[in-house]
Amino acid sequence: MLFFVKILLFIYILIFITPTNALTIPKKDNVLFDIIRKNKIIGSHEIVFEKNENNLIIKTNINIKVKALFIPVYKFSHQSNEIWKDGNFIKIDGHTDFEDEREYFIKGVDEKDLFIANGMDGKLKIDKDILPSNLWNFDILKQKELFDTQKGIVRTIIVKDLGSEKITINDKVINSKKFTFNASNNPKDKGPFPEYTLWYNKNNELVKYEFINWKDDKLVQGIRRE
């Protein structure tokens, strides 16, 4: 009888006490993606994980520069700091600079029962359990809404599981989990939100992503660098 009580207690802890937003953290505490267009590296996407007592700080840095005849024709940059505590997303500070002079300063913080944010649409009061749209976090695929970290808005999302696929990353064959990721558009968007294809390894770590740039119909890929 005592054995079954222990088993039931263990199941209860797993379901009701274990944080549902537990993040997969790479062994090296950071990951770097090469951003590729037309077989050329046009930028980088770095995610750094820093532990500070009960807090986890996730720093994202994206920089893209496209040149034509050595002249810059497109620039994009995004930096953000997420703070997680006990497996819960509680704060973000970010900055995004688009190529067409659009610039957004993104802030968000848990306050009582809400997540109070500022971004492209001004001040928002959001469900405190919302997750940021960091593609690294496998848990975003289970959500119906996400907080867009580049523009500071809420987007509804649709995810489709495409099953498993073998892909080659850095000359290594990886058994990956493949998904498509779509998000709602906002009236202030300059173009449609692109459909992303995402690949995660067996540890639920993002290893590749890609989308079609709506402006020129060119494929853009993020390939994890080991």
N, C-alpha and C positions, 0 to 999 in steps of 0.2 A: 504493500500500500504506500509506504514512504517513497519507494522508487518512483511510482507513478505521480506522486505529488511533486517530486523534484523535476520530473519531465515536464509536467504542466507549467511549473514555475519558469523553467527554462524557455518554453515556447512563449509564455507571456512576456518575458524580458525581451525576446527577439522581436515580437510584434509591437509592443507598446512602449518600450523603454529605449531600445536601440535607435539612435538618430536615423531618420529616414533620408536625410540629405547628406549622408556620409560620402565624402569625396575620395576618389582614387588619386593618390599622390605618387608620382614617379619616384623611383629610388634615388635619383640624382637631384630631386627637388626642383628641377627645371626642365622644360622641353623647348625645342626650337624647331620651327617649321620654315622651310624655304617656300616662298610664294613664287609660282612659276606661271608664265604666260608666253605662248609661242616658243616653248622650249628654252626660255631664258629666265633666270632668276631676277625678279623685279622688286623683291622685298623680303622682309622677314617677319615672323610672328613668334614672339617669345612669351612663355608663361612661367613665372617663378613662384614657388610655394615656400613661404617662410612661416615657421612655427614660433609663436611667442606665448608661452604659458598655455592658457586654454584657447588662445586665438590662433587662427590660421589666416595669413595674409596672402592673397593671390594677386600678383602683379602681372598685368598683360601689357605688352608693348608691340604694336603693329606699325611698320613703316613700309610704304610702297612708293616707288618712283619709277615712272616709265619715261624712257627717252626715245626721241626720233632724231637721227643724225646728230647725236650727242646733245640734243637740246631737250630739257625736261618738258614733257607735254602733260603729265598727270602726276599728282602727288596726293598721298593720303597718309594720315597718321592717327593713331589711337593709343591712348595710355589710360589704364584704370587700375585702381587698388580696391580689391574686395576684402572685406573682413568677415570671417566666419567664426562663430563661437559655439563650442559643443555641437558641431555639425550643422549649425543654422546660420544662414546668410543674414547679416545684421547691418552692413554698411557698405557704401561704395562712393568713391570719388573718381571721376573720369573726365577726360578731355578728348574730343574728336575734332579733327581739322580736315574738312573735305576740300577737294580741288577747286570748287566753285565759290570760295569765300564763305561757305557755311561752316560755322564753328559752334560746337556745343560743349558746355561745361555741365557735367552730370553729377548730381549728388543724390544720395538716398540713405535713409537711416531708419531703423526700427524705433517707433515711438508708441509705447503701450501696445495696443492691438492692431496697429497699422504700420505700413512701410511708407514713409513720407519721402517723396522724390521730386526732383526738379530736372527738367530737360527741355526737349524741343517743344513740348506742349505746356510748359510752365509747371506749376505745382500740382502734384498728383497724390492722392491718398489711395494706397494699394493694399491688398491682402498681405499681411506680414510674412506669410509663408511663400511668397513668390520667389522664384529663383532667377539669377541673372543669366543672360543668354551666352554664357561661356561654353563654347562647343566642347571644351575638354570634359565637362561634367556630364557623364553618361545619364545622370538622373533627369536632365532636361528633356530627354526623349519620352519621359513618362508624364510630362506636364501638358496642360491645355493652354496656359498663358506663361509668358516669360517677360522679364524686364530687359528691354533692349539696352545693353550697356554702351552702345555707340551714340544713341540719340536720347536716352532717358525716357522712353515711352513703354507702354505695355503692348505686346503683340500676341494675338492668338496663334497657335501653331498646330500643324498637322504633320505627324510623323508616320512613315510607312516602313515596316520591317521588310527588307528585301532578302533576308536569310544570310547564309554564310557565303564567303567568296575568298578564294586564294589570291592574294596580291603580292607584288614584289616591292619591298621598301629597302633601300640601301643594299641591294643584291641579296636580300633575304626573303624567302617565301613565308608569308604570314597568313594564317587562317583567321580571317577577319569576319566581323559582323557588319553588315551593310544596311544603311538606312537612307531614305530621302527625308529632307527637312524643309517644310514650307511655313512661311509666316505671313500674317495679314499685312496689308498695305496701310499706310497712313496718308491722309490728304496732303501732308507737307512733304512726303517723299518725292524726290525728283524723278524716280522711275520705279518699276515694279521690284518687289523684294525677290531676289533670285532663289530658285530652288537649289538647295545644297544637297550634295550626296556625301555621306559621312561613312568612314570606316573606322572601327574600333578593334583592338586586339583582344585576346582571350581575357586580359586583365581589365577590360573596359577602358583602356587608354586610347585616346584619339591618335591615329597614325596617318590619316589622310583625309582631305576634304576637297571638294571642287564645286564650281558653279559656272554658269555661262554669264558673262558680262552682257547685260541687255543693250549697252551702247554700241558694241561692235561685234557681238555674237562670238567672242573669243572665249575659249576655255581658260579658267584661272584655277590653279591647284595649289593646295598647301600640302607639302610633303614633309613628314617628320624627319629631322636630321638626327642621327644617332651619335 
